[in-house]
Amino acid sequence: MTAQPKFLDKPHDERDPDPWLALYLDQSVPMADEAKRAWLADLASPNRQFMLPLVRPLARTLIVLFQLFKIAAPHLQSSTLLHLLLEWNMKTFMSPNANLLVMRHFHLGSEILRFIADNTQHVQLATTPLKPRSLDEVRNHLFLQHDLNLFNFVIHLNRQLQAQGLEMRAPERLDFSAISEQPPALEPFPERLSNFIDLQTAIELYTPIYQLFLTDHDFWRASNSLQLDETIALYIARLTGSDAHLSLVNNHHPLVPMTTLRAGYRLVLHGLSTELLHALLVKLKRAQASAA
């Protein structure tokens, strides 16, 4: 559990209302309380306010330069070194809130894919869940495997449906066994003075590093995986009959891939989309239990 955000401790001043408190109290966007507190506390941090505007143009410049470098060395890569570097940076520099949100993402993404597999009739899919408990597990090629899981899932799911001439539709009763109502059980994160970088700044910083240590092909594939946010949201809508969440999932049209230049920002949207979809499924699960 992360520390209490400062905006929840301050008294409300009607002449100077806190924007983060307003966003926290607003319930129009479904999100687990643990994640919402961590996300808004990160947004409210001085690091994000002053460091992100400096980091973002530098990071995007590096993406352009590394893209030119990859023309000469398109196959240069080391996923092992990349993930060791990411693990070290997460332990050394990222805030506890940022690490919490990253680790939650692997758990929630795995549960969402399993839910779709469990409720799509006449298909048999073996998923590869990623549910790390500690930052040590990042070294097991966690980020790269996350992207591979998503593409493989979409390919296997739709091949089976098309082979049988079927379309995805809502089952008579939804199976929510894959969806956890409680937060993932995670080991405590480092809280040294050096652990101050918020999630959004960290993502902007690490995106060009991710690009440098992957092949050009792998980095473009990882970037294009962000286009599947709407695809997964549409699957959820078809299975549940609820489409209210579609207006909040916004990584642009799946058939119009974007360049890698804004990959960092779109990765943030991807993380929030996952939190939103999972919160929706938890809400539907509880509603089904109450009705029963």
C-alpha positions in Angstrom: 0.0 0.0 0.0 1.4 3.4 -1.0 1.4 6.4 1.3 -1.6 8.7 1.6 -1.6 11.3 -1.2 -1.0 14.9 0.1 -4.1 16.2 -1.6 -6.2 14.1 0.7 -4.7 15.6 3.8 -5.2 19.2 2.9 -8.3 21.0 4.0 -10.6 22.1 1.1 -10.3 25.8 0.2 -13.1 27.0 -2.0 -11.0 29.9 -3.2 -8.2 27.5 -4.2 -9.7 24.1 -4.9 -7.2 21.2 -5.4 -7.5 19.8 -9.0 -6.2 16.4 -7.9 -8.8 16.1 -5.1 -11.5 16.9 -7.7 -10.2 14.2 -10.0 -10.0 11.7 -7.1 -13.5 12.3 -5.9 -15.0 12.2 -9.4 -16.4 8.8 -10.1 -17.2 9.1 -13.8 -14.0 7.2 -14.8 -13.9 3.7 -13.2 -10.6 3.0 -11.5 -9.5 0.9 -8.5 -8.9 3.2 -5.5 -5.3 1.9 -5.0 -4.4 2.8 -8.6 -6.2 6.1 -8.6 -4.5 7.3 -5.5 -1.1 6.2 -6.8 -1.7 7.8 -10.3 -2.9 11.1 -9.0 -0.2 11.3 -6.3 2.3 10.9 -9.2 0.6 13.5 -11.3 0.7 16.0 -8.4 4.4 15.5 -7.7 6.9 18.3 -8.3 9.0 16.0 -10.3 6.3 15.6 -13.0 5.6 19.4 -13.0 9.1 20.5 -13.5 11.0 17.5 -15.0 8.5 16.1 -17.6 8.4 19.2 -19.8 12.2 19.0 -20.0 12.4 15.3 -20.5 9.7 14.8 -23.2 11.4 16.8 -26.0 14.8 15.3 -25.2 13.3 11.8 -25.3 11.5 12.3 -28.6 14.7 13.7 -30.1 16.5 10.5 -29.0 13.8 8.4 -30.6 14.4 10.2 -34.0 18.2 9.8 -33.6 18.0 6.1 -32.6 15.7 5.5 -35.5 18.4 6.8 -37.9 21.0 4.7 -36.1 18.7 1.6 -36.5 18.8 2.1 -40.3 22.5 1.2 -40.1 22.1 -1.5 -37.4 18.5 -2.8 -37.6 19.3 -6.1 -35.9 21.3 -4.8 -32.9 19.6 -5.9 -29.7 19.9 -7.3 -26.2 16.6 -8.0 -24.5 18.6 -9.3 -21.5 20.6 -6.1 -21.0 17.4 -4.0 -21.6 15.5 -5.8 -18.9 18.4 -5.7 -16.4 18.7 -2.0 -17.0 14.9 -1.5 -16.6 15.0 -3.5 -13.4 17.8 -1.4 -12.0 16.2 1.9 -12.9 12.8 0.8 -11.4 14.6 -0.1 -8.1 16.8 3.0 -8.1 14.8 5.9 -9.5 11.1 5.2 -9.9 8.7 6.2 -7.2 6.8 3.6 -5.2 3.6 4.8 -6.9 5.1 4.4 -10.4 6.4 0.9 -9.6 3.0 -0.1 -8.2 1.2 1.0 -11.4 3.6 -0.8 -13.6 3.4 -4.1 -11.7 -0.4 -3.8 -11.5 -0.5 -3.5 -15.3 0.9 -6.9 -15.9 -1.6 -8.5 -13.5 -4.6 -6.7 -14.8 -3.7 -7.2 -18.5 -3.3 -10.9 -17.9 -6.7 -11.1 -16.2 -8.5 -9.2 -19.0 -7.1 -11.5 -21.7 -8.1 -14.6 -19.6 -11.6 -13.2 -19.2 -12.0 -12.7 -22.9 -10.8 -16.3 -23.5 -13.1 -17.7 -20.9 -16.2 -16.0 -22.3 -15.7 -16.4 -26.0 -17.7 -19.5 -27.0 -16.2 -22.3 -29.0 -12.6 -21.3 -28.7 -9.8 -22.9 -26.6 -7.0 -20.5 -25.8 -4.0 -21.1 -23.5 -2.9 -17.7 -22.2 0.5 -16.8 -20.7 -0.3 -14.9 -17.6 2.3 -12.4 -16.3 1.8 -11.8 -12.6 5.1 -10.7 -11.1 5.3 -10.0 -7.4 8.7 -8.3 -7.2 10.8 -6.0 -9.3 13.3 -8.8 -9.6 11.0 -10.5 -12.1 11.4 -7.7 -14.6 14.6 -9.3 -15.7 12.6 -12.3 -17.1 11.9 -10.3 -20.3 8.7 -9.1 -18.7 8.0 -6.1 -21.0 8.8 -7.8 -24.2 6.7 -10.9 -23.3 3.8 -8.6 -22.5 3.7 -7.3 -26.1 4.1 -10.8 -27.5 1.2 -12.1 -25.4 -1.2 -9.5 -26.7 -0.5 -10.1 -30.4 -0.5 -13.9 -30.0 -3.8 -13.7 -28.2 -5.5 -11.6 -30.9 -4.2 -13.9 -33.6 -5.1 -17.2 -32.0 -8.6 -15.9 -30.9 -9.6 -14.6 -34.3 -8.1 -17.6 -36.3 -10.3 -20.0 -34.3 -13.4 -17.8 -34.7 -12.9 -17.4 -38.4 -12.2 -21.1 -38.9 -15.6 -21.8 -37.5 -17.4 -19.0 -39.2 -18.3 -17.5 -35.8 -18.5 -14.0 -34.3 -17.8 -13.0 -30.7 -21.0 -12.6 -28.7 -22.2 -12.4 -25.1 -22.6 -15.8 -23.4 -25.7 -16.6 -21.3 -23.7 -16.0 -18.1 -20.4 -14.3 -17.9 -17.5 -16.1 -16.2 -15.6 -13.7 -14.0 -13.3 -16.3 -12.4 -10.3 -14.6 -14.0 -11.0 -11.2 -12.5 -9.6 -10.5 -9.0 -11.4 -8.0 -6.8 -8.5 -7.5 -4.5 -5.2 -5.6 -5.4 -2.3 -7.8 -6.5 -0.1 -9.1 -3.7 3.2 -7.3 -4.4 6.4 -7.1 -2.4 7.3 -3.6 -1.0 9.0 -1.2 -3.4 12.1 0.8 -2.6 11.5 4.2 -1.0 14.9 5.8 -1.0 15.5 9.4 -1.7 16.5 8.5 -5.2 13.1 6.9 -5.8 11.4 10.1 -7.0 10.7 9.8 -10.7 6.9 9.7 -11.5 5.5 7.2 -13.9 4.9 9.5 -16.9 8.4 11.0 -16.8 9.9 7.5 -16.4 8.0 6.2 -19.4 9.2 9.1 -21.5 12.8 8.5 -20.4 12.7 4.7 -20.8 11.0 4.6 -24.2 14.2 5.6 -26.2 16.2 3.1 -24.1 13.6 0.4 -25.0 14.1 1.4 -28.6 17.9 1.3 -28.4 18.1 -2.2 -27.0 15.5 -3.8 -29.2 15.7 -4.5 -32.9 14.0 -1.9 -35.1 11.3 -4.6 -35.9 10.7 -5.4 -32.2 10.3 -1.8 -31.3 7.9 -1.0 -34.0 5.9 -4.1 -33.0 5.8 -3.0 -29.4 4.7 0.5 -30.5 1.9 -0.9 -32.7 0.6 -3.1 -29.9 -0.7 0.1 -28.4 -3.2 0.3 -31.3 -4.9 -2.7 -29.8 -6.4 -0.9 -26.9 -9.6 -0.2 -28.8 -9.6 -3.8 -30.1 -9.6 -5.2 -26.6 -12.2 -2.7 -25.4 -14.5 -3.8 -28.3 -14.1 -7.4 -27.3 -15.2 -6.5 -23.7 -18.1 -4.5 -25.1 -19.3 -7.5 -27.2 -19.0 -10.0 -24.4 -20.6 -7.8 -21.7 -23.1 -5.8 -23.7 -21.7 -2.6 -22.1 -20.0 0.0 -24.3 -19.9 3.0 -22.0 -16.2 2.6 -21.6 -15.4 2.9 -25.3 -15.3 6.7 -25.3 -12.5 6.6 -22.6 -10.2 4.2 -24.5 -8.3 6.4 -26.8 -5.1 5.2 -28.6 -6.6 6.0 -32.0 -7.9 3.6 -34.7 -6.4 0.1 -34.7 -6.0 0.2 -38.5 -4.1 3.5 -38.5 -0.7 2.8 -36.8 1.1 5.9 -35.5 4.8 6.6 -35.6 7.0 5.8 -32.6 7.5 9.5 -31.7 4.6 9.6 -29.2 5.0 6.1 -28.0 5.7 7.2 -24.4 2.5 9.2 -24.1 0.4 6.5 -25.8 1.9 4.0 -23.4 0.5 6.0 -20.5 -2.9 5.9 -22.2 -2.5 2.1 -22.6 -1.9 1.7 -18.9 -5.0 3.8 -18.0 -7.1 1.8 -20.5 -6.2 -1.4 -18.8 -7.0 0.0 -15.4 -10.4 1.2 -16.7 -11.3 -2.1 -18.4 -10.4 -4.1 -15.3 -12.4 -1.8 -13.0 -15.4 -2.2 -15.3 -15.1 -6.0 -15.1 -14.8 -5.9 -11.3 -18.0 -3.7 -11.2 -19.9 -6.1 -13.4 -18.6 -9.1 -11.4 -20.0 -7.6 -8.2 -23.3 -6.7 -9.8 -23.6 -10.3 -11.0 -22.9 -11.6 -7.5 -25.4 -9.2 -6.0 -28.1 -10.2 -8.4 -27.5 -13.9 -7.6 
